[in-house]
Amino acid sequence: ALTEVFDREMGAAANNALFAWPVSSGYSKSAITLGYSTVGDTEFVASIGNAAPYAIYIKGSPWNKLIRQPAKQAATNIASSLRIGE
């Protein structure tokens, strides 16, 4: 159940970022990342990012609109789906 919810929410956010990313050279688009890791025995972490060091400075703020905000919304959706905080 955990990976299904994470894949659905974070995968969708990463795919949306990939398809909507403004393309000039194509490098920053190909640098979009989605990763999962564990922290200790009780924490599972997902992250969406862009490995291009200049991605945060691209005109129009695609990093904020296509990665940061959707990742935050995905986290909220994940918590709701898993009933965390109830």
VMD Tcl script that draws the C-alpha trace (Angstrom):
set ca {
  {0.00 0.00 0.00}
  {2.85 2.37 0.86}
  {4.69 2.08 -2.44}
  {1.45 2.19 -4.43}
  {0.50 5.54 -2.89}
  {4.02 6.96 -3.23}
  {4.30 5.84 -6.86}
  {0.89 7.22 -7.74}
  {1.43 10.65 -6.17}
  {5.16 11.27 -6.57}
  {5.36 9.50 -9.93}
  {2.55 11.65 -11.31}
  {4.22 14.82 -10.05}
  {7.58 13.81 -11.58}
  {5.95 12.88 -14.91}
  {4.07 16.18 -15.01}
  {7.31 18.06 -14.37}
  {9.05 16.12 -17.13}
  {6.37 16.79 -19.74}
  {5.82 20.47 -18.80}
  {9.49 21.45 -18.29}
  {10.52 24.31 -20.59}
  {13.14 23.06 -22.99}
  {16.09 25.05 -24.27}
  {19.07 22.72 -24.23}
  {17.16 19.75 -22.82}
  {19.74 19.14 -20.09}
  {17.69 20.49 -17.20}
  {14.66 18.50 -18.38}
  {16.67 15.28 -18.46}
  {18.00 16.11 -14.97}
  {14.58 15.72 -13.30}
  {14.86 13.06 -10.61}
  {12.52 10.92 -8.55}
  {14.03 8.96 -5.70}
  {13.04 6.81 -2.77}
  {15.06 5.91 0.30}
  {14.66 4.65 3.83}
  {15.81 6.44 6.94}
  {16.29 3.95 9.71}
  {13.67 1.28 10.20}
  {10.58 3.47 10.33}
  {10.87 6.23 7.71}
  {10.38 6.10 3.96}
  {11.37 9.20 1.98}
  {10.48 10.23 -1.57}
  {11.92 13.22 -3.37}
  {11.48 14.96 -6.69}
  {14.26 17.23 -7.84}
  {16.32 18.53 -10.68}
  {20.03 17.79 -10.68}
  {20.88 20.70 -12.98}
  {22.58 23.20 -10.65}
  {20.91 26.17 -12.37}
  {17.36 24.73 -12.47}
  {16.13 26.95 -9.65}
  {17.20 30.04 -11.64}
  {15.42 29.27 -14.93}
  {13.15 32.11 -16.03}
  {9.53 31.54 -15.10}
  {10.41 29.44 -12.03}
  {9.63 25.97 -13.41}
  {11.44 24.45 -10.41}
  {8.95 26.04 -8.04}
  {5.85 25.48 -10.21}
  {6.66 22.00 -11.52}
  {8.70 20.40 -8.72}
  {8.48 22.11 -5.33}
  {4.75 22.88 -5.19}
  {3.58 19.58 -6.75}
  {5.88 17.60 -4.42}
  {4.37 19.35 -1.41}
  {0.87 18.59 -2.68}
  {1.85 14.96 -3.34}
  {3.10 14.70 0.26}
  {-0.25 16.01 1.51}
  {-2.09 13.52 -0.70}
  {0.12 10.66 0.51}
  {-0.50 11.53 4.16}
  {-4.24 11.70 3.51}
  {-4.30 8.40 1.61}
  {-2.35 6.64 4.35}
  {-4.41 8.39 7.04}
  {-1.32 9.86 8.69}
  {-2.12 12.40 11.38}
  {-5.61 11.13 12.14}
}
mol new
graphics top color blue
foreach p $ca { graphics top sphere $p radius 0.5 }
foreach p [lrange $ca 0 end-1] q [lrange $ca 1 end] { graphics top cylinder $p $q radius 0.2 }
display resetview
